[in-house]
């Protein structure tokens, strides 16, 4: 099996952390995101991109699609076009769900300025807002 090739582009924010928060806060968010994920994985296969769920600079990046997305941006004009349509809608739906502090944590983690933001590892999906009952 070929080794996954990481994109040369880095992360400005930990999308995986933000997405995991959103999955726990809005029942509809996975219904919107998962078809996009499937499309990225299929397009990646068509372009011969060896994606593995363990890609990323550290162990908490397991399952992140950032490197697949960046590789698709580098080699697929079709993806660039489709991403230009879907990404603004995705961001408008995602951005109100995490609070300002969580967004800061996502940026700090991606830049290497803080420890892992994942409370129970990256597979912890059912997060709640601060102060809400668990």
PASE-127474 format. One record per atom (N, C-alpha, C): residue in one letter; atom name; x, y, z. Coordinates in steps of 0.2 Angstrom, whole numbers. Layout:
! residues N
+------+------+-------+-------+-------+
| resn | name |    xx |    yy |    zz |
+------+------+-------+-------+-------+
|    A |   CA |     X |     Y |     Z |
...
+------+------+-------+-------+-------+
END
This chain:
! residues 134
+------+------+-------+-------+-------+
| resn | name |    xx |    yy |    zz |
+------+------+-------+-------+-------+
|    X |    N |     4 |    -6 |     0 |
|    X |   CA |     0 |     0 |     0 |
|    X |    C |     4 |     6 |     0 |
|    X |    N |     3 |    11 |    -4 |
|    X |   CA |     7 |    17 |    -5 |
|    X |    C |     6 |    21 |     1 |
|    X |    N |    12 |    25 |     3 |
|    X |   CA |    12 |    29 |     9 |
|    X |    C |     8 |    35 |     7 |
|    X |    N |     3 |    38 |    12 |
|    X |   CA |     0 |    44 |    10 |
|    X |    C |     5 |    50 |    10 |
|    X |    N |     3 |    54 |     5 |
|    X |   CA |     8 |    60 |     4 |
|    X |    C |     4 |    66 |     7 |
|    X |    N |     7 |    69 |    12 |
|    X |   CA |     4 |    75 |    15 |
|    X |    C |     5 |    81 |    11 |
|    X |    N |     0 |    85 |    11 |
|    X |   CA |     0 |    91 |     8 |
|    X |    C |     5 |    96 |    10 |
|    X |    N |     8 |   100 |     6 |
|    X |   CA |    13 |   105 |     8 |
|    X |    C |    10 |   110 |    12 |
|    X |    N |     3 |   111 |    12 |
|    X |   CA |     0 |   117 |    15 |
|    X |    C |    -1 |   114 |    23 |
|    X |    N |    -1 |   119 |    27 |
|    X |   CA |    -2 |   118 |    34 |
|    X |    C |    -9 |   119 |    36 |
|    X |    N |   -10 |   119 |    43 |
|    X |   CA |   -17 |   120 |    46 |
|    X |    C |   -17 |   127 |    49 |
|    X |    N |   -22 |   130 |    48 |
|    X |   CA |   -22 |   137 |    51 |
|    X |    C |   -27 |   136 |    57 |
|    X |    N |   -31 |   131 |    57 |
|    X |   CA |   -36 |   130 |    63 |
|    X |    C |   -37 |   122 |    63 |
|    X |    N |   -38 |   119 |    69 |
|    X |   CA |   -40 |   112 |    69 |
|    X |    C |   -47 |   111 |    67 |
|    X |    N |   -48 |   109 |    61 |
|    X |   CA |   -55 |   108 |    59 |
|    X |    C |   -58 |   102 |    62 |
|    X |    N |   -54 |    97 |    63 |
|    X |   CA |   -56 |    91 |    66 |
|    X |    C |   -59 |    92 |    73 |
|    X |    N |   -56 |    97 |    77 |
|    X |   CA |   -58 |    99 |    84 |
|    X |    C |   -65 |   102 |    83 |
|    X |    N |   -65 |   107 |    78 |
|    X |   CA |   -72 |   111 |    77 |
|    X |    C |   -77 |   106 |    75 |
|    X |    N |   -76 |   102 |    70 |
|    X |   CA |   -81 |    97 |    68 |
|    X |    C |   -84 |    93 |    73 |
|    X |    N |   -79 |    90 |    77 |
|    X |   CA |   -81 |    86 |    83 |
|    X |    C |   -86 |    90 |    88 |
|    X |    N |   -84 |    96 |    89 |
|    X |   CA |   -89 |   100 |    93 |
|    X |    C |   -96 |   101 |    90 |
|    X |    N |   -96 |   102 |    83 |
|    X |   CA |  -102 |   103 |    80 |
|    X |    C |  -106 |    97 |    79 |
|    X |    N |  -103 |    91 |    79 |
|    X |   CA |  -107 |    85 |    78 |
|    X |    C |  -111 |    84 |    85 |
|    X |    N |  -108 |    86 |    90 |
|    X |   CA |  -111 |    85 |    97 |
|    X |    C |  -117 |    91 |    98 |
|    X |    N |  -117 |    96 |    94 |
|    X |   CA |  -121 |   101 |    95 |
|    X |    C |  -127 |   102 |    91 |
|    X |    N |  -126 |    99 |    85 |
|    X |   CA |  -132 |   100 |    80 |
|    X |    C |  -133 |    94 |    76 |
|    X |    N |  -138 |    91 |    77 |
|    X |   CA |  -140 |    84 |    74 |
|    X |    C |  -139 |    84 |    67 |
|    X |    N |  -141 |    90 |    64 |
|    X |   CA |  -141 |    90 |    56 |
|    X |    C |  -134 |    91 |    53 |
|    X |    N |  -129 |    93 |    57 |
|    X |   CA |  -122 |    94 |    55 |
|    X |    C |  -119 |    88 |    51 |
|    X |    N |  -119 |    82 |    54 |
|    X |   CA |  -116 |    76 |    51 |
|    X |    C |  -120 |    75 |    44 |
|    X |    N |  -127 |    76 |    44 |
|    X |   CA |  -131 |    75 |    38 |
|    X |    C |  -128 |    79 |    32 |
|    X |    N |  -126 |    85 |    34 |
|    X |   CA |  -123 |    90 |    29 |
|    X |    C |  -116 |    88 |    27 |
|    X |    N |  -112 |    86 |    32 |
|    X |   CA |  -105 |    86 |    31 |
|    X |    C |  -103 |    79 |    28 |
|    X |    N |  -106 |    73 |    30 |
|    X |   CA |  -104 |    67 |    28 |
|    X |    C |  -104 |    66 |    21 |
|    X |    N |  -110 |    68 |    17 |
|    X |   CA |  -109 |    67 |    10 |
|    X |    C |  -103 |    71 |     7 |
|    X |    N |  -102 |    77 |    10 |
|    X |   CA |   -96 |    81 |     7 |
|    X |    C |   -89 |    76 |     8 |
|    X |    N |   -89 |    73 |    14 |
|    X |   CA |   -83 |    69 |    16 |
|    X |    C |   -83 |    63 |    11 |
|    X |    N |   -88 |    60 |     9 |
|    X |   CA |   -88 |    54 |     5 |
|    X |    C |   -86 |    57 |    -2 |
|    X |    N |   -89 |    62 |    -4 |
|    X |   CA |   -87 |    65 |   -11 |
|    X |    C |   -79 |    67 |   -11 |
|    X |    N |   -76 |    69 |    -6 |
|    X |   CA |   -69 |    71 |    -6 |
|    X |    C |   -65 |    64 |    -6 |
|    X |    N |   -67 |    59 |    -2 |
|    X |   CA |   -64 |    53 |    -2 |
|    X |    C |   -64 |    49 |    -9 |
|    X |    N |   -70 |    50 |   -12 |
|    X |   CA |   -71 |    47 |   -19 |
|    X |    C |   -67 |    50 |   -24 |
|    X |    N |   -67 |    57 |   -24 |
|    X |   CA |   -63 |    61 |   -29 |
|    X |    C |   -55 |    60 |   -27 |
|    X |    N |   -53 |    59 |   -21 |
|    X |   CA |   -46 |    57 |   -20 |
|    X |    C |   -44 |    51 |   -23 |
|    X |    N |   -49 |    46 |   -22 |
|    X |   CA |   -47 |    39 |   -25 |
|    X |    C |   -46 |    40 |   -33 |
|    X |    N |   -51 |    44 |   -36 |
|    X |   CA |   -51 |    45 |   -43 |
|    X |    C |   -44 |    48 |   -45 |
|    X |    N |   -41 |    52 |   -41 |
|    X |   CA |   -35 |    56 |   -43 |
|    X |    C |   -29 |    52 |   -40 |
|    X |    N |   -30 |    46 |   -37 |
|    X |   CA |   -25 |    42 |   -35 |
|    X |    C |   -21 |    44 |   -29 |
|    X |    N |   -25 |    48 |   -25 |
|    X |   CA |   -22 |    51 |   -18 |
|    X |    C |   -23 |    45 |   -13 |
|    X |    N |   -17 |    43 |   -10 |
|    X |   CA |   -17 |    38 |    -5 |
|    X |    C |   -19 |    42 |     2 |
|    X |    N |   -25 |    42 |     4 |
|    X |   CA |   -27 |    45 |    10 |
|    X |    C |   -28 |    39 |    15 |
|    X |    N |   -25 |    41 |    21 |
|    X |   CA |   -26 |    37 |    27 |
|    X |    C |   -29 |    41 |    33 |
|    X |    N |   -33 |    38 |    37 |
|    X |   CA |   -36 |    41 |    42 |
|    X |    C |   -31 |    43 |    48 |
|    X |    N |   -25 |    41 |    47 |
|    X |   CA |   -20 |    42 |    52 |
|    X |    C |   -15 |    48 |    50 |
|    X |    N |   -17 |    51 |    44 |
|    X |   CA |   -12 |    57 |    42 |
|    X |    C |   -12 |    62 |    47 |
|    X |    N |    -7 |    66 |    47 |
|    X |   CA |    -7 |    72 |    51 |
|    X |    C |     0 |    73 |    55 |
|    X |    N |     1 |    79 |    57 |
|    X |   CA |     8 |    80 |    61 |
|    X |    C |     8 |    77 |    68 |
|    X |    N |     2 |    75 |    71 |
|    X |   CA |     2 |    72 |    77 |
|    X |    C |    -3 |    67 |    78 |
|    X |    N |    -3 |    63 |    84 |
|    X |   CA |    -8 |    58 |    85 |
|    X |    C |   -15 |    60 |    85 |
|    X |    N |   -16 |    66 |    87 |
|    X |   CA |   -23 |    69 |    87 |
|    X |    C |   -26 |    71 |    81 |
|    X |    N |   -22 |    70 |    75 |
|    X |   CA |   -25 |    72 |    69 |
|    X |    C |   -28 |    66 |    65 |
|    X |    N |   -28 |    60 |    69 |
|    X |   CA |   -31 |    54 |    66 |
|    X |    C |   -39 |    56 |    64 |
|    X |    N |   -40 |    54 |    58 |
|    X |   CA |   -47 |    55 |    55 |
|    X |    C |   -48 |    62 |    52 |
|    X |    N |   -43 |    67 |    52 |
|    X |   CA |   -44 |    73 |    49 |
|    X |    C |   -43 |    73 |    41 |
|    X |    N |   -47 |    76 |    38 |
|    X |   CA |   -47 |    76 |    31 |
|    X |    C |   -43 |    82 |    28 |
|    X |    N |   -40 |    86 |    32 |
|    X |   CA |   -37 |    92 |    30 |
|    X |    C |   -31 |    91 |    24 |
|    X |    N |   -27 |    86 |    25 |
|    X |   CA |   -22 |    84 |    20 |
|    X |    C |   -25 |    82 |    14 |
|    X |    N |   -30 |    78 |    14 |
|    X |   CA |   -34 |    76 |     8 |
|    X |    C |   -37 |    82 |     4 |
|    X |    N |   -40 |    86 |     8 |
|    X |   CA |   -43 |    92 |     5 |
|    X |    C |   -37 |    96 |     2 |
|    X |    N |   -32 |    97 |     5 |
|    X |   CA |   -26 |   101 |     2 |
|    X |    C |   -23 |    98 |    -4 |
|    X |    N |   -23 |    91 |    -4 |
|    X |   CA |   -20 |    88 |   -10 |
|    X |    C |   -25 |    88 |   -16 |
|    X |    N |   -31 |    88 |   -14 |
|    X |   CA |   -36 |    89 |   -20 |
|    X |    C |   -36 |    96 |   -23 |
|    X |    N |   -35 |   101 |   -18 |
|    X |   CA |   -34 |   107 |   -21 |
|    X |    C |   -28 |   108 |   -25 |
|    X |    N |   -23 |   104 |   -24 |
|    X |   CA |   -17 |   105 |   -28 |
|    X |    C |   -17 |   101 |   -35 |
|    X |    N |   -22 |    96 |   -35 |
|    X |   CA |   -22 |    92 |   -41 |
|    X |    C |   -29 |    91 |   -45 |
|    X |    N |   -34 |    94 |   -42 |
|    X |   CA |   -40 |    93 |   -45 |
|    X |    C |   -44 |    99 |   -46 |
|    X |    N |   -44 |   102 |   -53 |
|    X |   CA |   -48 |   108 |   -54 |
|    X |    C |   -56 |   107 |   -53 |
|    X |    N |   -58 |   101 |   -54 |
|    X |   CA |   -65 |    99 |   -52 |
|    X |    C |   -67 |   100 |   -44 |
|    X |    N |   -62 |    98 |   -40 |
|    X |   CA |   -63 |    99 |   -33 |
|    X |    C |   -62 |   106 |   -31 |
|    X |    N |   -58 |   110 |   -34 |
|    X |   CA |   -57 |   117 |   -33 |
|    X |    C |   -64 |   121 |   -34 |
|    X |    N |   -67 |   119 |   -40 |
|    X |   CA |   -73 |   122 |   -42 |
|    X |    C |   -79 |   120 |   -37 |
|    X |    N |   -79 |   114 |   -35 |
|    X |   CA |   -85 |   111 |   -31 |
|    X |    C |   -83 |   114 |   -24 |
|    X |    N |   -77 |   114 |   -22 |
|    X |   CA |   -76 |   117 |   -15 |
|    X |    C |   -77 |   124 |   -15 |
|    X |    N |   -76 |   128 |   -20 |
|    X |   CA |   -78 |   135 |   -20 |
|    X |    C |   -86 |   136 |   -19 |
|    X |    N |   -90 |   131 |   -21 |
|    X |   CA |   -97 |   132 |   -20 |
|    X |    C |   -99 |   129 |   -13 |
|    X |    N |   -96 |   124 |   -11 |
|    X |   CA |   -98 |   121 |    -5 |
|    X |    C |   -95 |   124 |     2 |
|    X |    N |   -89 |   126 |     1 |
|    X |   CA |   -85 |   128 |     7 |
|    X |    C |   -88 |   134 |    10 |
|    X |    N |   -90 |   139 |     7 |
|    X |   CA |   -93 |   145 |    10 |
|    X |    C |  -100 |   143 |    14 |
|    X |    N |  -104 |   139 |    11 |
|    X |   CA |  -110 |   136 |    14 |
|    X |    C |  -108 |   132 |    21 |
|    X |    N |  -103 |   128 |    20 |
|    X |   CA |  -101 |   124 |    26 |
|    X |    C |   -99 |   128 |    31 |
|    X |    N |   -95 |   133 |    30 |
|    X |   CA |   -92 |   138 |    35 |
|    X |    C |   -98 |   142 |    38 |
|    X |    N |  -102 |   144 |    34 |
|    X |   CA |  -108 |   148 |    37 |
|    X |    C |  -112 |   144 |    42 |
|    X |    N |  -113 |   137 |    40 |
|    X |   CA |  -116 |   133 |    45 |
|    X |    C |  -112 |   131 |    51 |
|    X |    N |  -106 |   130 |    50 |
|    X |   CA |  -101 |   128 |    56 |
|    X |    C |  -100 |   133 |    60 |
|    X |    N |   -98 |   139 |    58 |
|    X |   CA |   -95 |   144 |    62 |
|    X |    C |   -99 |   147 |    68 |
|    X |    N |  -106 |   147 |    68 |
|    X |   CA |  -109 |   149 |    74 |
|    X |    C |  -109 |   144 |    79 |
|    X |    N |  -108 |   137 |    78 |
|    X |   CA |  -108 |   132 |    83 |
|    X |    C |  -103 |   132 |    89 |
|    X |    N |   -97 |   133 |    87 |
|    X |   CA |   -92 |   134 |    92 |
|    X |    C |   -91 |   141 |    95 |
|    X |    N |   -89 |   142 |   101 |
|    X |   CA |   -89 |   149 |   103 |
|    X |    C |   -82 |   151 |   102 |
|    X |    N |   -81 |   158 |   104 |
|    X |   CA |   -75 |   161 |   102 |
|    X |    C |   -69 |   158 |   105 |
|    X |    N |   -69 |   156 |   111 |
|    X |   CA |   -64 |   152 |   115 |
|    X |    C |   -62 |   146 |   111 |
|    X |    N |   -67 |   142 |   109 |
|    X |   CA |   -65 |   136 |   106 |
|    X |    C |   -62 |   137 |    99 |
|    X |    N |   -64 |   142 |    96 |
|    X |   CA |   -61 |   144 |    89 |
|    X |    C |   -53 |   146 |    91 |
|    X |    N |   -52 |   149 |    96 |
|    X |   CA |   -45 |   151 |    98 |
|    X |    C |   -41 |   145 |    99 |
|    X |    N |   -44 |   140 |   103 |
|    X |   CA |   -41 |   134 |   105 |
|    X |    C |   -39 |   130 |    98 |
|    X |    N |   -44 |   130 |    94 |
|    X |   CA |   -42 |   127 |    87 |
|    X |    C |   -37 |   130 |    83 |
|    X |    N |   -36 |   136 |    83 |
|    X |   CA |   -30 |   140 |    80 |
|    X |    C |   -24 |   139 |    84 |
|    X |    N |   -24 |   139 |    90 |
|    X |   CA |   -18 |   138 |    94 |
|    X |    C |   -15 |   131 |    94 |
|    X |    N |   -20 |   126 |    94 |
|    X |   CA |   -18 |   119 |    93 |
|    X |    C |   -15 |   118 |    86 |
|    X |    N |   -18 |   121 |    81 |
|    X |   CA |   -15 |   120 |    74 |
|    X |    C |    -8 |   123 |    73 |
|    X |    N |    -7 |   128 |    77 |
|    X |   CA |    -1 |   132 |    76 |
|    X |    C |     5 |   129 |    81 |
|    X |    N |     3 |   124 |    85 |
|    X |   CA |     7 |   121 |    90 |
|    X |    C |     8 |   125 |    96 |
|    X |    N |     4 |   129 |    98 |
|    X |   CA |     4 |   133 |   104 |
|    X |    C |     0 |   131 |   110 |
|    X |    N |    -3 |   125 |   109 |
|    X |   CA |    -6 |   122 |   115 |
|    X |    C |    -6 |   115 |   115 |
|    X |    N |    -8 |   112 |   120 |
|    X |   CA |    -8 |   104 |   120 |
|    X |    C |   -15 |   102 |   117 |
|    X |    N |   -16 |    96 |   116 |
|    X |   CA |   -22 |    94 |   113 |
|    X |    C |   -28 |    96 |   116 |
|    X |    N |   -33 |    99 |   112 |
|    X |   CA |   -39 |   101 |   114 |
|    X |    C |   -45 |    95 |   115 |
|    X |    N |   -43 |    89 |   113 |
|    X |   CA |   -47 |    84 |   113 |
|    X |    C |   -48 |    81 |   120 |
|    X |    N |   -53 |    81 |   124 |
|    X |   CA |   -54 |    79 |   131 |
|    X |    C |   -53 |    72 |   132 |
|    X |    N |   -56 |    68 |   127 |
|    X |   CA |   -55 |    61 |   128 |
|    X |    C |   -52 |    58 |   121 |
|    X |    N |   -48 |    61 |   118 |
|    X |   CA |   -45 |    59 |   112 |
|    X |    C |   -49 |    62 |   106 |
|    X |    N |   -47 |    62 |   100 |
|    X |   CA |   -50 |    65 |    95 |
|    X |    C |   -57 |    61 |    93 |
|    X |    N |   -58 |    55 |    96 |
|    X |   CA |   -65 |    52 |    94 |
|    X |    C |   -70 |    54 |    98 |
|    X |    N |   -69 |    59 |   103 |
|    X |   CA |   -74 |    61 |   108 |
|    X |    C |   -79 |    66 |   104 |
|    X |    N |   -85 |    64 |   102 |
|    X |   CA |   -89 |    68 |    98 |
|    X |    C |   -94 |    72 |   102 |
|    X |    N |   -96 |    69 |   108 |
|    X |   CA |  -102 |    72 |   111 |
|    X |    C |  -100 |    78 |   116 |
|    X |    N |   -98 |    83 |   114 |
|    X |   CA |   -95 |    89 |   118 |
|    X |    C |  -101 |    93 |   119 |
|    X |    N |  -101 |    97 |   125 |
|    X |   CA |  -106 |   102 |   126 |
|    X |    C |  -103 |   108 |   127 |
|    X |    N |  -107 |   114 |   127 |
|    X |   CA |  -105 |   120 |   128 |
|    X |    C |  -103 |   121 |   135 |
|    X |    N |   -99 |   126 |   137 |
|    X |   CA |   -97 |   127 |   144 |
|    X |    C |  -103 |   129 |   148 |
|    X |    N |  -104 |   126 |   154 |
|    X |   CA |  -109 |   128 |   158 |
|    X |    C |  -116 |   124 |   157 |
|    X |    N |  -116 |   120 |   152 |
|    X |   CA |  -122 |   117 |   150 |
|    X |    C |  -122 |   110 |   154 |
|    X |    N |  -127 |   107 |   156 |
|    X |   CA |  -127 |   101 |   159 |
|    X |    C |  -125 |    95 |   154 |
|    X |    N |  -122 |    90 |   157 |
|    X |   CA |  -119 |    85 |   153 |
|    X |    C |  -123 |    78 |   154 |
+------+------+-------+-------+-------+
END
